[in-house]
Amino acid sequence: MLLLKNERSHNDQVSVIKGIAILGILWEHATLFLNIPVLNRIVSMPMLPLFIIVSGYCFNDYYYDHRLTFVKKRIKSLYWPFVKWGVIFVLLHNLFCYIGFYPANMGLYTWRDMLATISHILVMHTTELLAGANWFLAELFFGTMLFIAFVPWIKRYPLIGVIIFALVAVVMNLTGFHFRLRDVSLMCASYYTLGFWVRGRKLEHRLSVMVLLLALFVFGTLVVPGTFQNIIPKWIIPHYITVLAGSWLIAVIAWHIVTRGGWLSRILVYIGDRTLIILVLHFTAMQCVSWAISNSMELTNEYIIGSPIINGLIWACPIYFLAGVVLPLAVDYIGRIIEGCLKKIAYKL
C-alpha cells in the first residue's frame, strides 16, 4: 500500500481513506428511503470493510510481544465508546420520548427496562436505536480479539489466516452455530488480517489496472446481493472480490488526493481522524433534523424504524448528510474545548 506521511509522521492517506469511507456510510444512511439499492451498494459496500482493512494495516509490531496492551487499547477505543454512548442514550430514552424525538410507538422505559438494556450493552449484545451504528464497534472489537489471539500464527501465515477466518464465517452462517460470536465478527477478523498482510506492499495504480478494478467493482455491486452486516454464504467470495476492488480504488483515489494537497485533502484528513465520533453520533444528528422538520412542518412522526430519517423527503437528503458530518464534529470540537479548560483549571489547582 502506498504510504504518504507528513512532517508529523501522520499517515494522511489512511486518514483520507477513512474520511471517504465515513462519508460513504453517511450518504447511504441519508438516502436510505430513496430505495435505490444498487446506488447504495456502490457507495457503501466497501466502506465498513475498508475501515477494518485500514485498522489491520496500521497494526503495530510492538503488540506481537505485548498482546495484553493491545487488548487494553481496543477496550479503550472500541468497547468503552460502545458502552458509554449506549448507556447515555438509555438514560436519555424517556426524555427523547417526551419531547417527540423518538417515534410515537416507542414506549417509555421503566428502571427495570433500563437495567436490562444496560446489561445487554455491557456485553455488547444490543444498544439503543440512536446508537444503532455501534453494532460495528462490537463486531470490530470481537474481530480484533480473534486476530490478536492468533497473531503468533498469523504473523507467519497471514494470507492463510485471511482465508480461514472467512471460511469459518461461512460455516457459522450455514450452520447457525455461532459459538456466541457472529459470522460478521469472523469477517472482521478476516479483513483485519488482510490489512495486516498488505502492509509494506505497494498498490499498482496503472490506468489499465484501475479500469479493471472499476469494472469488477461495478459488476459486483450490480450482481452481489446482501450487505457486510448480512452476508449470504454462497455470495461471500464475490462479495470479497467486490470489496477488495472497491477498497483498492479508494486507496488509490486517496493517494492522488493527498499528493495534490489542497483544501479537499485537509478536510478529508480532519474528518478521517474523527470517524469514531461521526459514526457514533450521526444517527442522533439526523434525528435532530427529522425532529426539526416534523415540528416546523407539523408532520407526524413517520420515522423508519432503525433509521432516523423521514420517509419521502428527497429534498432533505443533503441536509441529513451535512448534519451527520457537522453536528458530531461540533460536539467533538466543544468537547475538546471543555477538556482543555478542565485541564487548565486542574493545573492551576
GISUL-V867625 format. One record per backbone hydrogen bond with DSSP energy under -1.0 kcal/mol. CO is the residue of the C=O (numbers start at 1). NH is the residue of the N-H. Records with the same first field share a line. If there is no record, write none. Layout:
BEGIN
CO=NH, NH
END
This chain:
BEGIN
4=12
6=9
10=6, 12
11=15
12=16
13=17
14=18
15=19
16=20
17=21
18=22
19=23
20=24
21=25
22=26
23=27
24=28
25=29
26=30
27=31
31=34
32=35
36=40
37=41
38=42
39=43
40=44
41=45
44=47
46=50
47=51
48=52
49=53
50=54
51=55
52=56
53=57
54=58
56=59
60=63
61=64
66=70
67=71
68=72
69=73
70=74
71=75
72=76
73=77
74=78, 79
75=80
78=82
79=83
80=84
81=85
82=86
83=87
84=88
85=89
86=90
87=91
88=92
90=93
92=96
93=97
94=98
95=99
96=101, 102
103=106
110=114
111=115
112=116
113=117
114=118
115=119
116=120
117=121
118=122
120=125
121=124
129=132
131=134
132=135
133=136
134=138
135=139
136=140
137=141
138=142
139=143
140=144
141=145
142=146
143=147
144=148
145=149
146=150
150=154
151=155
153=157
157=161
158=162
159=163
160=164
161=165
162=166
163=167
164=168
165=169
166=170
167=171
168=172
169=173
170=174
171=175
172=176
178=181
182=186
183=187
184=188
185=189
186=190
187=191
188=192
189=193
190=194
191=195
192=196
193=197
194=198
198=201
206=210
207=211
208=212
209=213
210=214
211=215
212=216
213=217
214=218
215=219
216=220
217=221
218=222
219=223
220=224
230=227
232=235
233=236
235=239
236=240
237=241
238=242
239=243
240=244
241=245
242=246
243=247
244=248
245=249
246=250
247=251
248=252
249=253
250=254
251=255
252=256
253=257
254=258
255=259
256=260
257=261
262=266
263=267
264=268
265=269
266=270
267=271
268=272
269=273
271=274
274=278
275=279
276=280
277=281
278=282
281=285
282=286
283=287
284=288
285=289
286=290
287=291
288=292
289=293
290=294
291=295
292=296
293=297
294=299
300=302
301=303
302=311
304=307
307=309
309=304
310=313
312=314
313=316
314=317
316=320
317=321
318=322
319=323
320=324
322=326
323=327
325=329
326=330
327=331
328=332
329=333
330=334
331=335
332=336
333=337
334=338
335=339
336=340
337=341
338=342
339=343
340=344
341=345
342=346
343=347
344=348
345=349
END
